[in-house]
């Protein structure tokens, strides 16, 4: 069975393309993020992060420091 511990999922309020661009500049600047995407069509605006080094709390801080809501999806 494959280990998916490096895939972090979050519920956010990143609702628009302009919101996504703000977050993109923050996430793209992080060397420890291998990839990310956000589903703007999902009611939870799910943010998916691939990182072998960062933890949920670190991502939550990055996102909330830029004025968006973000919490871990379990």
Phi, psi and omega in degrees: 000137182281145179265123181250023181299339182273000178255118183252132183242139183222145168268133183225178170243032176276095194257341187234170178295324178292323174298316181300321180294322176299312181294324180302316181297326179288311185288323180294337179281350182270115181293336183274006176256116182280334180184161178200160171202162178227137180264098181287348179267346180279143181295339178262001181045059188293126175258127180244125181239135174252115180205132177270355187238327184274152178253165181307314183299325179293319178292317179303317179296316178303315184287314182291331176297343179254016171090011180250153175278145181202128175217154183294136171266130180247000000 
